[in-house]
């Protein structure tokens, strides 16, 4: 996946916008951290990934999913965008987005996802 494709997926979530976190460019929803690209290793920081799921992801796709000591104690996994599947990115981000979005945002999002 390219950075442009990654950006399109992130910004397609209602309320997602550019922001900064700890001085780094990031994406936010309703002013709260959504995700960010780590320039040092071209990886996305994906939050709300449980420790067991993180271990499973890293074991299944070690070329994509990894961790640094900084994130070891947080429910977070890093994903190299070059090898990250767009569908996997969407699924992991949707979980985080649902925690940040209002009920009205979620309802509108779900209505838009339902085929006519």
C-alpha positions in Angstrom: 0.0 0.0 0.0 1.2 3.5 -0.7 1.1 6.4 1.7 -1.6 8.0 -0.5 -3.7 4.9 -0.3 -3.2 4.7 3.4 -4.2 8.3 3.8 -7.3 7.8 1.7 -8.4 4.9 3.9 -7.8 6.9 7.1 -9.5 10.0 6.0 -12.6 8.1 4.7 -13.7 7.6 8.3 -16.2 10.3 9.3 -14.5 13.0 11.4 -11.0 11.8 10.7 -8.6 14.7 10.1 -5.0 15.7 10.1 -3.5 16.6 13.4 -0.4 16.3 15.6 0.5 14.1 18.5 3.5 14.7 20.6 4.8 17.0 17.8 4.4 14.3 15.1 1.9 14.5 12.2 -1.0 12.2 13.0 -4.7 11.7 12.4 -7.4 12.4 14.9 -11.1 11.9 15.3 -12.9 14.4 17.5 -9.6 15.8 18.6 -8.4 12.4 19.9 -5.5 10.3 18.5 -6.6 8.0 15.8 -3.3 6.8 14.2 0.0 8.2 12.9 2.7 7.2 10.5 6.1 6.6 12.0 8.6 8.1 9.6 11.5 6.2 11.1 10.1 2.9 9.9 7.2 3.8 7.6 4.8 2.0 10.0 1.4 3.0 11.3 0.6 3.1 15.0 -2.6 1.1 15.4 -4.2 1.4 18.8 -6.8 -0.8 20.5 -5.2 -4.0 19.5 -5.2 -6.4 22.4 -2.0 -8.1 23.6 -3.1 -11.5 22.4 -4.2 -10.3 19.0 -1.0 -8.3 18.6 1.1 -11.4 19.3 -1.0 -13.4 16.8 -0.6 -10.7 14.1 3.1 -10.5 14.6 3.4 -14.3 14.4 1.2 -14.6 11.3 2.7 -11.6 9.4 6.1 -10.7 10.9 7.0 -8.7 7.8 4.1 -6.4 8.4 3.3 -6.3 12.1 5.9 -5.5 14.7 6.6 -3.7 17.9 9.1 -1.4 19.6 9.9 -1.3 23.3 8.0 2.0 23.6 4.7 0.3 22.7 5.3 -3.0 24.6 3.0 -2.1 27.5 0.2 -0.6 25.4 -2.6 -2.3 23.4 -0.9 -1.2 20.2 0.8 -2.8 17.2 2.9 -1.2 14.5 2.2 -2.1 10.8 4.5 -1.5 7.9 2.4 0.2 5.3 4.3 -1.2 2.3 3.1 -4.8 3.1 -0.2 -3.9 5.0 -3.3 -5.2 3.4 -5.8 -2.3 2.8 -8.7 -4.4 4.2 -6.8 -5.3 7.3 -6.0 -1.6 7.8 -9.6 -0.6 7.5 -10.7 -3.3 10.0 -8.2 -2.3 12.6 -8.9 1.4 12.2 -12.7 0.9 12.3 -12.4 -0.6 15.7 -10.5 2.4 17.0 -12.8 4.8 15.1 -15.9 3.3 16.8 -14.4 4.1 20.2 -13.8 7.7 19.2 -17.0 8.5 17.2 -20.2 9.7 18.6 -23.3 7.4 18.5 -24.7 9.6 15.8 -21.5 9.3 13.7 -21.6 5.5 14.1 -25.3 5.3 13.2 -24.7 7.4 10.0 -21.6 5.4 9.1 -23.5 2.1 9.4 -26.5 3.4 7.4 -24.1 4.4 4.6 -22.5 1.0 4.7 -25.8 -0.9 4.2 -26.5 -1.7 0.6 -29.7 -0.2 -0.7 
